Amino acid sequence: MKYSIVLIALCSLFGTRNAIAQDNVQKGLDRIDPRPFADNSGHWYMGKDDKRMINPSPAKPKYQPTQLKEIGDNMVLFQKDNGGWPKNYDFFAILTDAQKDSVRSRHSELNTTFDNGTSYTHIAALSVIYKNTGDARYRDAAVKGLHFLLKAQYANGGWPQYYPLEEEGYSKEITFNDGAFEGIMELLKDIMNKQPQYDYLDAPDRKQVEQAFSKGIDCIVKTQINDAGVPTAWCQQYDEHTLQPAWARKFEPASICNGESADLVLFLMNLDHPEQRVVDAIQYAVKWFQDSKIYNTRVDVIPAPRMETPFRTSTTDRVVVRDTTAAPIWTRYYELKTHKPLFCNRDSKVVYSLAEVARERRDGYAWYTYAPQKVLNKYPSWQKKWGQGKDVLAQINRR
């Protein structure tokens, strides 16, 4: 009888675990999607860098996305003492013992960042891994990472590219570049929406997440560029004190940046019951995207003689072609006040056509974008749900 009770209990336990496992599979929580880490791994495999803790093994062996424990162990290994992560490593890589020792010996180096999809992606992945394994090490690493993220936020709601703050360069600025800001905000939103992988978080942490999210929304609204009294879109980076558009790299001027702005607007459009200030920000941005369309233009990539530079090797070039059948396109940058399409060289000299950009930058940077079209495509359904009768595209079309 005693053995029967134990058997029934074990069957019940295994049945529960199997049900949980099956539920996780259905929710996509049984694997780690490598795509959010593509920028990190892509930069790691670009070539040897003596400044890195380790470089890739020649054979580049990798774990499968379902090898959760192994991936989780890598993320715990790379986590720095302050809870953040360094960028440009492959967290799916199968490391040698010597490589692990090298990473472990440099935990005190606080080169921690949100750039290239770093830190917020690790928190999300570790939460999935803990949900599946029940191993407290992954939960503790995720909580430590979340505390790092919350501590890094400025009082005005923005996040720097690196934290702790670096003394030199633009990394102290509030950054919308490469999706860092909305990536952080998406993580916070998932926690607030009680996604199951975050059910380990306690009430104080959840309260801090809500406060951080609210401050983040405030920062987005306040940094929308207002030219001559009319809000437009956003810059890539902002001065962390004045909230004014700021230069980033030498070829990234303070300007209206359509690629980053499109991602921000898509994030805002996915909010349920948005505040009126958010609704207004979206409406202004949609009108800006419509007004800043460029017609009859396409960009062709053409073969070109091989060119070696200190920055990269180029074997192609890019040319702007007039094409009356081309879909609308946008430049990445528009000049503040004049709203003219804007380009820039590594010497920070602003120019007004792609042909004036030196070939290394002309071929090596995304100067044009179709990203705003995603916003315009989504706008009709969003407007009917949240636009409160105001259709800025219809108003434009009636002119």
Residue pairs with C-beta under 8 A, 6 or more apart in sequence:
21 30
21 132
24 30
24 131
24 132
27 196
29 128
29 131
29 132
29 196
29 197
30 66
30 68
30 132
31 65
31 66
31 68
32 65
32 68
32 71
32 92
32 125
32 128
32 129
33 65
34 41
34 65
34 92
36 117
36 121
36 124
36 125
36 183
37 90
37 91
37 92
37 117
37 121
38 117
39 87
39 88
39 116
39 117
39 178
40 87
40 88
40 89
40 90
40 91
40 116
40 117
40 118
41 89
41 90
41 91
41 92
41 93
43 87
43 88
43 116
44 52
44 55
44 56
44 88
44 89
44 90
44 93
45 56
45 60
45 90
48 55
49 55
52 88
52 89
53 86
53 89
53 102
53 103
53 106
53 109
54 89
54 95
54 99
54 102
54 103
56 90
56 93
57 93
57 94
57 95
57 96
57 99
60 93
61 93
61 94
62 90
62 92
62 93
62 94
63 70
63 71
63 74
63 92
63 93
63 94
65 71
65 92
68 128
68 129
68 132
68 133
69 129
69 133
69 135
70 94
71 91
71 92
71 125
71 129
72 125
72 126
72 129
72 130
72 133
72 135
72 137
72 138
72 141
74 91
74 92
74 93
74 95
75 85
75 91
75 122
75 125
75 126
75 129
75 138
75 141
76 126
76 137
76 138
76 141
77 95
77 100
77 103
77 104
78 85
78 86
78 89
78 91
78 103
79 85
79 107
79 122
79 141
79 144
79 145
80 86
80 107
80 108
80 109
80 110
80 111
80 112
81 107
81 108
81 110
82 110
82 112
82 148
82 164
83 112
83 144
83 145
83 146
83 147
83 148
84 110
84 112
84 113
84 118
84 119
84 145
84 148
84 149
84 152
84 163
85 112
85 113
85 118
85 119
85 122
85 145
86 109
86 111
86 112
86 113
86 118
87 113
87 115
87 116
87 118
88 116
91 122
91 125
95 103
110 164
111 162
112 118
112 119
112 148
112 162
112 163
112 164
113 119
113 161
113 162
113 163
113 171
114 120
114 149
114 152
114 159
114 160
114 161
114 162
114 163
114 175
114 180
114 183
114 184
115 161
115 162
115 175
115 177
115 178
115 180
116 178
117 178
117 179
117 180
117 183
119 145
119 148
119 149
120 149
120 183
120 184
120 186
120 187
121 183
122 142
122 145
123 142
123 145
123 146
123 149
123 187
124 187
124 190
124 197
126 138
126 139
126 141
126 142
126 145
127 138
127 139
127 142
127 197
127 198
127 200
128 197
129 135
129 138
130 136
130 138
130 139
130 142
130 197
130 200
131 196
131 197
131 199
139 200
142 200
143 200
143 201
143 205
146 201
146 205
146 209
147 205
148 163
149 159
149 184
149 187
149 212
150 208
150 209
150 212
151 163
152 159
152 160
152 163
153 159
153 212
153 215
153 216
154 160
154 174
154 219
154 240
155 215
156 174
156 215
156 218
156 219
156 222
156 240
156 243
157 212
157 214
157 215
157 216
157 217
157 218
157 219
157 220
157 222
158 174
158 175
158 181
158 216
158 219
158 223
158 238
158 240
158 243
159 174
159 175
159 180
159 181
159 184
159 216
160 171
160 172
160 173
160 174
160 175
160 240
161 170
161 171
161 172
161 173
161 175
161 177
161 180
161 237
162 171
162 172
165 171
165 172
166 172
170 237
170 246
170 247
170 248
170 249
172 240
173 237
173 238
173 239
173 240
173 246
173 248
174 181
174 219
174 223
174 237
174 238
174 239
174 240
174 243
175 181
175 236
175 237
175 248
176 182
176 234
176 235
176 236
176 237
176 238
176 257
176 260
176 261
176 263
176 264
177 236
177 237
177 248
177 252
177 260
178 260
179 260
179 263
181 216
181 220
181 264
182 263
182 264
182 267
184 216
185 213
185 216
185 217
185 267
186 267
188 209
188 212
188 213
188 216
189 213
189 271
190 198
191 198
191 201
191 206
191 209
192 206
192 209
192 210
192 213
201 209
217 275
217 278
219 243
220 234
220 264
220 268
220 281
221 277
221 278
221 281
222 243
223 234
223 235
223 238
223 243
224 231
224 232
224 233
224 234
224 281
224 284
224 285
225 231
225 232
225 233
225 234
225 235
225 245
225 256
225 336
226 232
227 336
227 337
227 339
228 337
230 284
231 280
231 281
231 284
231 285
231 288
232 256
232 284
232 285
232 288
232 339
233 256
233 257
233 258
233 261
233 264
233 265
233 285
233 288
233 289
234 256
234 257
234 260
234 261
234 264
235 245
235 246
235 254
235 255
235 256
235 257
235 260
236 248
236 252
236 257
236 260
237 245
237 246
237 247
237 248
237 252
237 254
238 244
238 245
238 246
239 245
239 246
244 254
245 254
245 255
245 336
246 254
247 253
247 254
247 348
250 344
250 346
250 347
250 348
251 344
251 345
251 346
251 348
251 361
251 365
252 333
252 344
253 333
253 342
253 344
253 348
253 350
254 336
255 333
255 334
255 335
255 336
255 342
256 288
256 292
256 333
256 334
256 335
256 336
256 339
257 332
257 333
258 289
258 292
258 330
258 331
258 332
258 333
258 334
258 369
258 371
258 372
259 332
259 366
259 369
259 371
261 285
261 288
261 289
261 372
262 289
262 369
262 371
262 372
262 374
262 375
263 371
264 285
265 281
265 282
265 285
265 286
265 289
265 375
266 374
266 375
266 378
268 274
268 278
268 281
268 282
269 282
269 375
269 378
269 379
269 382
271 278
274 282
274 386
279 386
279 387
279 388
282 382
283 387
283 390
283 392
285 375
286 375
286 376
286 379
286 392
286 393
287 392
287 393
287 396
289 330
289 372
289 375
289 376
290 376
290 392
290 393
290 396
291 396
292 330
292 334
292 339
292 372
293 328
293 329
293 330
293 372
294 328
294 329
294 330
294 331
294 341
295 326
295 328
296 322
296 323
296 324
296 326
297 320
297 321
297 322
297 323
297 326
297 329
298 320
298 321
298 323
298 326
298 329
299 318
299 319
299 320
299 321
299 329
299 354
299 367
299 368
300 318
300 319
300 321
301 316
301 317
301 318
301 363
302 316
302 317
302 318
302 319
303 315
303 316
303 317
304 314
304 315
304 316
304 317
304 359
304 363
305 315
306 313
306 314
306 315
307 313
307 314
307 315
307 359
307 360
309 360
311 346
311 360
311 364
312 360
312 364
314 359
314 360
314 363
314 364
316 363
317 359
317 362
317 363
318 354
318 362
318 363
318 367
319 354
319 355
320 353
320 354
320 355
327 370
327 373
328 373
329 368
329 369
329 370
330 368
330 369
330 370
330 371
330 372
331 341
331 342
331 343
331 367
331 368
331 369
332 366
332 367
332 368
332 369
333 341
333 342
333 343
333 344
333 367
334 340
334 341
334 342
335 341
335 342
335 350
340 352
341 352
342 350
342 352
343 350
343 351
343 352
343 353
343 354
343 356
343 357
343 367
344 350
344 351
344 357
344 361
345 351
345 356
345 357
345 358
345 361
346 358
346 360
346 361
351 357
354 362
354 367
354 368
355 362
357 367
376 393
379 393
380 393
383 390
383 391
383 393
